[in-house]
Amino acid sequence: MFTFLALLLLFILLGVSLGILTGLIPGLHVNTVAILLLTATPALLALLTPLSSLGVDPLLIPVLVAATVVAVSITHTFLDFIPSTYLGAPEEETALSVLPAHSLLLEGKGYRAVYLSALGSMGAIFFSVALLLPYRFLFGSPGNLYYVLKENLGMVVLSVAILLIITERSRVPYPLPWDREVKERTFSRTLGVLTALSLFLLSGAFGYAIFRLPSSSPLSLPSSVLFPALSGLFGVSTLLESIRSNPTIPPQSENPGEVQWGRTAVSQFSGGLAGSIVGFLPGMSSGVATVLAMLFRKDSDREQTIVTLSAINTANSMFVLAALFLILRPRSGAAIVVNNLVTVEHWDGVLPPGTMSYLMISAVISSSLAYFLTLFIGKRAARYVSRVDYGKLVLSIIVFIVIMVILFNGATGLLILAVGTAIGLLPIRLGVRRSHLMGVIMLPVLLYIW
Amino acid sequence: MRRERLFTSLVVVFALLGTALLLYLSGRATAPEVELGDLASFEGEQVVVEGTVVGTESDTLYLYGDSTVAKVYLNDRVPVKVLDRVRLRAQVIYASEMPALEMISSQSFVKRGEDTAVQLTLPLLEEEEGLVSVEGVTRAVAREGIFQKGYIMPTAALEEVFTAGVPFSWYGASEELKEGSIVKALGVLTQGKLHLYGEDSIQVEGRLLEMELTIGELMRRVSSGDGDVLFRPLNLRGYVLYEPRGESVYLTESLPEGILSLKCLLNSTFPLHKGDFVEVRNATLSLDEDTLRYTLLSDEVEVLLPHGPWNVTVEGIASDPLSFLGASVVVEGVARAEGDGILLEGRSGGRIWVVGVSLNDGTSYRVEGEVVYLKERSAYAISLEG
């Protein structure tokens, strides 16, 4: 047993190392690594068979590989905030966090943004572990909340979308024929809501189109249309806009500053709650959970936004794993790999199945390591980012994203990136919330359900 | 400000035009959605189909929809089980009676929910069509190429000659499925026949009647000089291999043809038929010193499971007519007039004479009769007389 635990720790460390890579490199997603691991599974298991001579039960060897996958997944949710903050290169999970993080970066508080993100993710881990057992009875029997939500999934998503649009508070200025000056007028608020609706529908149409387009990599790499779409909507558009404003990245403080623990705890809780619920539901990503959490938070403070979004991301990864054992459904690429590697026993008692316990150990240990690694790497990045010509840095990042899109998605990906960038510029230009662009996922999900 | 407004306008136009272009391209890239029954017009093309999984094998699944079952070759692992409702993009290989498709990629494979099968109770009281599940005992199980067929009978009505059961045809086969197997089957009921596909469409849950002492075990015990079988009365169960002639009957371990057989001499004639599952009681073994073969001697035999008519093909009888001589068979074929007689032609071109009834040339028939030898023709025939 001791040998197995020692090996488990080793595999967790391997997973953390891989998670650092996937987190820091824009475009390299956990699902990409998960697919590669899944393909290599038979060879991996054959390679690891000699471990049984060390006294390890052969049936537990796949658990070691699954623990690596879990560690990659959890570590990724900590580290992916760093490129999102310093490079403006987000993924779906961090898309809405780019603007608040970027604004902190421009104030010399990039490291504070990373620190808050790490706090949010770590808080989500504590929340997840504490609420695992209550969720067992709520989502599994006798609560069966999963089946209730699944039956009404369409209504849930539609309600979120409607709330998202009608709570748009921006007042969009407009000219009149007899007064050509563009300024806020009587129906500016209504125009703001209509603009939000238009952006939601436009991004929804964009999402509908891209999900039906075949996406293939010229190098046969794993390909997803979401990468160029979200890079355009939330990444490149932000970077282009920042070039236009010609910013200078000030020296970054390596002091994370004071934290308002009370508000932070609320953000961790609300983010963890939203992320945990969507971990169970099909077609609902952490991006949608983000919209949900932000709608119900009256506190639109950008720092608490970062905490909330990071908590959502990490809680989602944890509860996707729990969902695998509670409702026997894999809800992410990493969960699919775990499902194929190990025998997933239904968690219908009080104590979790043995395999699940090992994977939870992996999640907790990797999150602890990832927390400190995030702070360490974030601090190092803060030290050097201000020494770089930001304009050139941004251009290099845009070129890097374009190259990654070509490698992973080919010419189709370039077109998606370009159109996504144009759509992503619209809320910035028109002065409304960028969260309406989540229509790119929500509208196709609604159409799929109905 | 003007430049800003101009830039914003350009961005709006580009966003709208770009989205329109993507919608147009996605429309062209999307394969048409087609019902499984309409695949004939799409041979060689890519289509999107939706259906219910009625059977799976290692790299294949069977989809049911629009009264059609299609075979889908998988080029990737997909998590799927029977009764899942799925949607996928595939290339139509050919669109014959059972269309064949090849899945394009697992990325297009989407699970849309689960269907339910109607639980049937035998005997069938109403005309049912579609996805059904049924429980019962298999009778008259026979193998025909890649198919295994027979009847699923209600446990309470085993001795009724198949009228209370449902005929089944399994696109698959298993050594476990034998005469008297207790089964749960899930498949497609069409015109009163249950079609089963794939490895998991029929589950054998046990045997109604166990073999107890088998011929093989008897022979092993004889070889080892076991006095219990050599010198004491014994009970033996087995299947009647050939239609009995006189008082001698051959028993075998399994149908349709057993490897081991044992001759039994009964003191009188019993109403036994080929395929009947019988128990020979208080039998003794006798060694024929000339042939060095053992024979069972008994005057007590009971039919535990009568077989009934054999579902066979014309070619099956033609390839082993002695095996079926005197047995009651059910055969399908097309009637062909030949001289002053009628031949029944099977699907693979085999032929056998039919006597006792007049059939129309060129018409398909399903006949039930006894296999007889016609001396005047020096050939075997199916007699519908009596």
Interface residues (C-beta under 8 A of the other chain):
Chain A: V182 L202 A205 F206 Y208 A209 I210 F211 R212 L213 P214 P330 I336 N339 N340 L415 I416 A418 V419 A422 I423 L425 L426 R429 L430
Chain B: M1 R5 F7 T8 V11 V12 F14 A15 L16 G18 T19 L21 L22 L23 L25 S26 G27 A29 T30 R77 P79
